[in-house]
Each structure stands twice: as structure tokens, then as C-alpha cells.
Amino acid sequence: MVHHTDPDLDITTAFRFYFGELIGSVFFRGAAVLLIGASPLVVLIFEIVFEAATQFHHTNMKLPFKFEKALNLLFVTPRMHGIHHSMVKRETDSNFSTIFSFWDRIHKTIRLNIPQNQIVTGVPVYANENELTIWNLLKLPFTKIRISKESARPEEGNKSELKK
């Protein structure tokens, strides 16, 4: 939740995870590494590629459309992942891949037909930027998650109305 509350998708969003989530993932990934018997070198290479891909697709970099379209046939691009950070439910519930975009194609969760200038990022019930202080974000995982009204998180609709 902390990651998706960022109202301005940029490279800092790639680092915007709750520390408890990061610590938990270290143990989970460590157990997976032990289970499959991956060598330290393979794990290091995976972590470098994973982090580089995560930082890349969270940038607000505007690549030339034709180049990005070609790149997106195999890799997750900023334009593709930006759709996943939308306040619109149908858009958030898409483009889950981290490195390779073919996973979203295989699982039929890919959405690429959203104009970038129409995407409003964030979480509708946490859209007040004054609430998104470091202290509030640190407390967020320990608070009751607000339930959005259907009108606040439309399946489709006028995105410009989302941040009023």
C-alpha cells in the first residue's frame, strides 16, 4: 500500500516500500534460494537485474513511443508499469510484471492502451498529499485500511475527476 500511495510516479517510487515488507521478503527469498540451491553468483545477478528493472520501470522517463513499443515486447517499460499505478481499479489490476512483460501477456493482465497523460497515480482513499508524510506512511501498515467507495475508484471513467 505504501508503494502505491505515491502521487508522483518516479524513480523514488521504486524505493517506497515499507521496511517490514522488505525484511519479510528477504527471508522469503532466502528460503527460496536455499530450496532451489541457487549459487551466490546467480542470486547476486538476479538481485542486480531485478533492482535495475524495478528502478527503470518506475522512472518518469518518456522514451520515444516506437522504441518503447518495441522494447515492451520483451521488457516492462515505464509507460507499461505506470498504468499499474493508476487510481483506476481496472488499470491498477494490470501490468504486474517486473522484468519481462510476457508474464502479463501469458496471464492476460496486460493493458497498454491507456494514454499517459490520462493516468492519475496513487490510491484514491489516500489521495490527500498532506496525509502522505513519512510518519503516516510508517504507520500505514498498522492502521485500518480505508475502504474506497465505488465512485472514488471507478473501473473506467474521467481520470481528471479523481484528484479533486
C-alpha positions as CSV (number, residue, x, y, z in Angstrom):
1,M,0.0,0.0,0.0
2,V,2.8,2.5,0.9
3,H,4.4,2.0,-2.5
4,H,1.1,2.7,-4.4
5,T,0.2,5.9,-2.4
6,D,2.9,7.9,-4.2
7,P,1.1,10.6,-6.2
8,D,4.1,11.2,-8.5
9,L,5.5,8.1,-10.2
10,D,9.3,8.5,-10.4
11,I,12.4,6.6,-9.5
12,T,11.8,7.3,-5.8
13,T,8.7,5.2,-6.0
14,A,10.9,2.1,-6.6
15,F,12.3,2.6,-3.1
16,R,8.9,3.4,-1.4
17,F,8.3,0.1,0.3
18,Y,7.5,-0.5,4.0
19,F,10.6,-1.7,5.8
20,G,8.7,-4.7,7.3
21,E,7.8,-5.7,3.8
22,L,11.4,-5.6,2.7
23,I,12.6,-7.6,5.7
24,G,9.9,-10.2,5.2
25,S,10.8,-10.6,1.5
26,V,14.5,-11.2,2.4
27,F,13.5,-14.2,4.5
28,F,11.1,-15.5,1.9
29,R,13.6,-15.1,-1.0
30,G,16.3,-16.5,1.2
31,A,14.2,-19.6,1.8
32,A,13.5,-19.9,-2.0
33,V,17.3,-19.7,-2.7
34,L,18.0,-22.4,-0.2
35,L,15.2,-24.6,-1.6
36,I,16.3,-24.4,-5.2
37,G,20.0,-24.3,-4.4
38,A,21.0,-21.2,-6.4
39,S,24.6,-20.2,-6.2
40,P,25.5,-16.9,-4.6
41,L,26.6,-15.5,-8.0
42,V,23.2,-16.4,-9.6
43,V,21.4,-14.7,-6.7
44,L,23.6,-11.6,-7.0
45,I,23.0,-11.3,-10.7
46,F,19.2,-11.8,-10.2
47,E,19.1,-9.1,-7.5
48,I,21.1,-6.6,-9.6
49,V,18.8,-7.2,-12.7
50,F,15.7,-7.2,-10.5
51,E,16.6,-3.9,-8.8
52,A,17.7,-2.2,-12.1
53,A,14.4,-3.3,-13.8
54,T,12.4,-2.0,-10.9
55,Q,14.1,1.3,-10.9
56,F,13.9,1.6,-14.7
57,H,10.1,1.0,-14.9
58,H,9.4,3.3,-12.0
59,T,11.1,6.3,-13.7
60,N,9.1,9.0,-15.3
61,M,11.3,8.7,-18.4
62,K,9.5,9.3,-21.6
63,L,11.0,7.0,-24.2
64,P,10.2,7.5,-27.9
65,F,7.0,5.7,-28.5
66,K,8.2,3.4,-31.2
67,F,11.3,2.4,-29.2
68,E,9.3,1.8,-26.1
69,K,6.7,-0.3,-28.0
70,A,9.5,-2.5,-29.4
71,L,11.2,-2.7,-26.0
72,N,7.9,-3.6,-24.4
73,L,7.5,-6.8,-26.4
74,L,10.0,-8.3,-24.0
75,F,10.6,-6.0,-21.1
76,V,8.5,-3.9,-18.7
77,T,8.8,-0.2,-19.6
78,P,7.9,2.9,-17.7
79,R,4.8,3.5,-19.8
80,M,3.6,0.0,-19.2
81,H,4.2,0.0,-15.4
82,G,2.8,3.5,-15.0
83,I,-0.6,2.1,-15.9
84,H,-0.3,-0.3,-12.9
85,H,0.0,2.7,-10.6
86,S,-3.3,4.3,-11.8
87,M,-6.1,5.2,-9.4
88,V,-8.5,3.4,-11.8
89,K,-9.1,-0.2,-10.5
90,R,-9.0,-1.8,-13.9
91,E,-5.7,-0.2,-14.7
92,T,-4.1,-1.0,-11.2
93,D,-5.2,-4.6,-11.6
94,S,-2.9,-5.0,-14.7
95,N,0.8,-5.0,-15.6
96,F,2.2,-6.8,-12.6
97,S,5.4,-8.0,-14.2
98,T,8.8,-6.8,-13.0
99,I,11.4,-7.7,-15.7
100,F,9.7,-9.5,-18.6
101,S,6.4,-8.2,-20.0
102,F,5.5,-11.6,-21.4
103,W,4.2,-12.7,-17.9
104,D,1.4,-10.2,-18.2
105,R,0.6,-11.4,-21.7
106,I,0.6,-15.1,-20.6
107,H,-1.8,-14.3,-17.7
108,K,-3.9,-11.8,-19.7
109,T,-3.2,-9.0,-17.3
110,I,-1.5,-6.7,-19.7
111,R,-3.0,-3.2,-20.5
112,L,-1.2,-0.9,-22.9
113,N,-3.9,1.2,-24.4
114,I,-4.0,4.0,-21.8
115,P,-2.7,7.4,-22.8
116,Q,0.0,8.5,-20.3
117,N,-1.5,12.0,-19.9
118,Q,-4.7,10.4,-18.6
119,I,-3.2,8.4,-15.8
120,V,-3.6,9.7,-12.3
121,T,-1.3,7.7,-9.9
122,G,-1.9,6.9,-6.3
123,V,-4.6,5.3,-4.2
124,P,-8.0,7.1,-4.2
125,V,-8.6,6.9,-0.4
126,Y,-5.1,8.2,0.3
127,A,-5.1,11.0,-2.4
128,N,-4.6,13.8,0.1
129,E,-0.9,14.6,-0.3
130,N,-0.8,16.3,3.0
131,E,-1.5,13.0,4.7
132,L,1.4,11.3,2.9
133,T,4.1,12.3,5.4
134,I,6.9,9.9,6.4
135,W,5.2,9.3,9.8
136,N,1.8,8.5,8.3
137,L,3.4,6.2,5.8
138,L,5.3,4.4,8.5
139,K,2.1,3.9,10.5
140,L,0.0,2.9,7.4
141,P,0.6,-0.9,7.6
142,F,-0.6,-0.9,11.2
143,T,-3.8,1.1,10.6
144,K,-7.1,0.0,9.4
145,I,-7.1,0.3,5.6
146,R,-9.7,2.7,4.3
147,I,-12.3,1.2,2.0
148,S,-12.9,3.1,-1.1
149,K,-16.3,4.0,-2.4
150,E,-17.0,2.6,-5.8
151,S,-17.3,6.2,-7.1
152,A,-13.8,7.0,-5.8
153,R,-12.2,4.1,-7.7
154,P,-14.0,3.7,-10.9
155,E,-13.5,0.8,-13.3
156,E,-13.2,3.4,-16.1
157,G,-14.1,7.0,-16.4
158,N,-12.9,10.5,-16.3
159,K,-9.5,10.4,-14.7
160,S,-9.3,14.1,-14.3
161,E,-12.1,13.9,-11.7
162,L,-10.1,11.5,-9.4
163,K,-7.9,14.1,-7.6
164,K,-10.5,16.7,-6.6
